Amino acid sequence: MIELKTLIDITETNIHRNNRPPGSSMTQEEWDFKRNQQRNWSTVVQLLGLRFQPIIIKSPIMSINQNAFNKENITIWQCQFDYEHEFSIEFLNDDFHMIPIIMGLNESVNLSQSCFLTSGENINLVIHKIV
């Protein structure tokens, strides 16, 4: 099983359409916000799918972490996946590094670049295997 932690809002909203359906209780602005969260989540699942068929064990959960990414009291999203075939975490890190994301959602930190960063001083995504 792997765990992914990120500073990027990857909330799973299941909003896949660009335009809200007639009669929706959400405004178009609220719909677009939730659609963008889903876009980031879809990017994560698609990137994992380059290496293996991801089995979602735990969808993204947002929490306030006391000390993550060398920052205090920040919002992080974490999720867990299972897989059937072995792979290299290093390959996953390479796959995610510099992939564009949508910012300005529920992130609690200002990010220097609008992409996943898996290395360097501005790292915003960590993937590791867990037992």
C-alpha positions in Angstrom: 0.0 0.0 0.0 1.2 3.6 -0.6 0.3 6.8 1.1 0.3 10.1 -0.6 0.5 13.4 1.3 0.3 16.8 -0.4 -0.2 20.5 0.3 -2.4 20.7 -2.9 -6.2 20.5 -2.5 -7.1 17.1 -4.0 -10.5 16.9 -2.5 -12.6 14.2 -4.2 -15.9 16.0 -5.1 -17.2 13.7 -7.9 -18.0 16.8 -9.9 -17.0 15.8 -13.5 -19.2 18.1 -15.6 -18.0 21.6 -16.5 -21.5 23.2 -16.1 -23.8 22.7 -13.2 -27.0 20.9 -14.0 -30.3 22.8 -14.1 -31.8 23.1 -10.7 -28.5 22.7 -8.8 -28.4 24.4 -5.4 -24.8 25.5 -6.1 -23.9 28.7 -8.0 -21.7 28.2 -11.0 -18.8 29.7 -9.0 -19.2 27.0 -6.3 -19.5 24.4 -9.0 -16.3 25.5 -10.7 -14.5 25.5 -7.3 -15.5 21.9 -6.6 -14.8 20.9 -10.2 -11.2 22.2 -9.9 -10.7 20.2 -6.7 -11.9 17.1 -8.6 -9.5 17.9 -11.5 -6.6 17.8 -9.1 -7.8 14.5 -7.6 -8.2 13.1 -11.1 -4.7 14.1 -12.0 -3.4 12.1 -9.0 -5.3 9.0 -9.9 -4.3 9.2 -13.6 -0.6 9.7 -12.7 -0.7 6.6 -10.5 -2.4 4.8 -13.3 0.7 5.3 -15.5 2.6 2.8 -13.2 -0.2 0.5 -11.8 -3.9 0.2 -11.6 -4.6 2.2 -8.4 -7.1 0.7 -5.9 -8.3 3.6 -3.7 -8.2 2.5 -0.1 -8.7 5.9 1.5 -9.9 8.9 -0.5 -8.3 12.2 0.3 -8.8 13.4 3.8 -8.0 17.0 4.7 -6.4 17.7 8.0 -4.4 20.3 9.9 -0.9 18.9 10.5 1.2 20.2 13.3 4.5 19.6 11.5 4.6 18.5 7.9 6.7 19.5 4.9 8.8 21.5 7.4 6.0 23.8 8.1 3.7 24.2 11.2 -0.1 24.1 11.3 -0.7 23.6 7.6 -3.5 21.9 5.7 -2.5 18.6 4.1 -4.4 16.1 2.1 -3.6 12.4 2.4 -4.9 9.3 0.8 -3.9 5.6 0.4 -3.8 3.3 -2.5 -3.2 -0.4 -3.0 -1.6 -1.9 -6.1 -1.1 -5.4 -7.6 2.3 -5.1 -9.2 5.6 -3.8 -7.7 6.9 -0.4 -8.9 9.5 2.1 -7.9 8.6 5.1 -5.7 11.4 6.9 -7.5 9.5 6.5 -10.8 6.3 7.8 -9.2 8.2 10.8 -7.8 9.5 11.5 -11.3 6.0 11.1 -12.8 4.5 13.6 -10.4 7.3 16.2 -10.4 6.3 19.4 -12.3 2.9 18.2 -13.3 0.5 21.2 -13.4 -2.2 21.6 -10.8 -5.0 24.1 -10.1 -4.1 26.3 -7.2 -6.2 28.8 -5.1 -8.5 26.3 -3.6 -8.3 25.3 0.1 -4.5 25.3 0.4 -3.1 27.0 3.5 0.3 27.9 2.1 1.4 30.0 -0.8 3.0 27.7 -3.4 5.8 29.0 -5.5 4.7 27.1 -8.6 1.4 25.7 -9.7 2.6 22.1 -10.0 3.3 19.1 -7.9 6.9 19.2 -6.6 8.4 16.0 -5.3 11.9 17.3 -4.6 13.7 20.5 -3.7 13.1 23.0 -1.0 9.5 23.7 -2.1 8.3 20.1 -2.0 4.5 19.8 -1.8 3.9 16.1 -2.4 5.3 13.0 -0.7 4.7 9.3 -1.6 5.8 6.4 0.5 5.0 2.7 0.9 3.3 1.7 4.1 2.8 -1.8 5.6 
